[in-house]
Each structure stands twice: as C-alpha cells, then as structure tokens.
Amino acid sequence: MAPRIQPVEEGRVSPEVKEYFRVAEERGAPNATLLRILARNPVSLRIFYDAWNDAFYGGRIEHLLKEIVRVRMAELRGCHY
C-alpha cells in the first residue's frame, strides 16, 4: 500500500488557514481532511479553497446541480444517501 499523506496539525498553520478549517467544519464542506492535507502547501490550499467557495457559494453552480453531484458521489461510494 502506498504511503498516505498525513494532514497537518491545526497548531502548525496560520490563523488564515485555521479560519478555512473552521468555515469548512461549520458548512460540512469541503472535506476538512482534504483541507488539512492541502494545508501542507498553503498556496495550493488557498487556490483550491477560493475556487471551491466561488463555485459552490458564489452562485456559479445551481443548487439542483450541487444536489445531483452529492447524490452521485454518495452512490459511487456505496452510500445510500
């Protein structure tokens, strides 16, 4: 099995990154573990996080499409969402 990338510990990141974690936890998305892994490279985290917010919370994607994506993702993971 390939080694897994470990998420960073919250105590080792900037206040800005901690705020990304807090908002993601509050919203339930994007996945907090993904953000903690991306936080190993704060520039990558900011690019991803800004794009995510713009797409999902900036009104660029209609709510119906977001729900379809959520259901499909659940199906792919074997979840009976």
C-alpha positions as CSV (number, residue, x, y, z in Angstrom):
1,M,0.0,0.0,0.0
2,A,1.3,3.4,-0.9
3,P,2.1,5.8,2.0
4,R,-0.7,8.2,2.8
5,I,-0.2,11.9,3.2
6,Q,-0.8,13.0,6.7
7,P,-3.0,16.0,7.4
8,V,-1.3,18.9,9.2
9,E,-2.0,19.6,12.8
10,E,-4.1,22.7,13.4
11,G,-1.5,24.1,15.7
12,R,1.0,24.3,12.9
13,V,-0.9,26.6,10.5
14,S,-1.6,30.3,10.2
15,P,-4.7,32.0,11.5
16,E,-6.0,32.3,7.9
17,V,-5.8,28.6,7.3
18,K,-7.4,27.9,10.7
19,E,-10.3,30.1,9.5
20,Y,-10.6,27.9,6.4
21,F,-10.8,24.9,8.6
22,R,-13.4,26.5,10.8
23,V,-15.7,27.5,8.0
24,A,-15.4,24.1,6.3
25,E,-16.3,22.4,9.5
26,E,-19.3,24.7,10.0
27,R,-20.5,24.2,6.4
28,G,-19.6,20.5,6.3
29,A,-17.8,21.1,3.0
30,P,-15.2,20.9,1.6
31,N,-14.0,17.9,3.4
32,A,-11.9,19.0,6.4
33,T,-9.3,16.2,6.0
34,L,-8.7,17.3,2.4
35,L,-8.1,20.9,3.6
36,R,-5.7,19.7,6.3
37,I,-3.7,17.8,3.6
38,L,-3.7,20.7,1.2
39,A,-2.5,22.9,4.1
40,R,0.9,21.3,3.7
41,N,1.2,23.8,0.8
42,P,-0.8,26.9,1.8
43,V,-0.7,28.3,-1.7
44,S,-2.4,25.2,-3.0
45,L,-4.9,25.3,-0.2
46,R,-5.8,29.0,-1.0
47,I,-6.3,28.3,-4.7
48,F,-8.5,25.3,-4.1
49,Y,-10.5,26.9,-1.3
50,D,-11.1,30.1,-3.2
51,A,-12.2,28.1,-6.3
52,W,-14.5,26.0,-4.1
53,N,-16.1,29.0,-2.5
54,D,-16.5,30.8,-5.8
55,A,-18.1,27.7,-7.4
56,F,-20.3,26.5,-4.6
57,Y,-21.1,29.5,-2.6
58,G,-20.7,32.3,-5.1
59,G,-23.8,31.3,-7.1
60,R,-21.9,29.9,-10.1
61,I,-23.4,26.4,-9.7
62,E,-27.2,26.0,-9.3
63,H,-28.4,24.3,-6.2
64,L,-30.1,21.4,-8.1
65,L,-26.8,20.5,-9.8
66,K,-25.0,20.5,-6.5
67,E,-27.6,18.1,-5.1
68,I,-27.2,15.8,-8.2
69,V,-23.4,15.8,-7.7
70,R,-23.8,15.0,-4.0
71,V,-26.2,12.0,-4.7
72,R,-23.8,10.7,-7.5
73,M,-20.8,11.0,-5.2
74,A,-22.7,9.1,-2.5
75,E,-23.6,6.4,-5.0
76,L,-20.0,6.0,-6.1
77,R,-19.0,5.4,-2.5
78,G,-21.7,2.9,-1.9
79,C,-23.7,5.2,0.4
80,H,-27.5,5.1,0.3
81,Y,-27.7,8.8,0.7
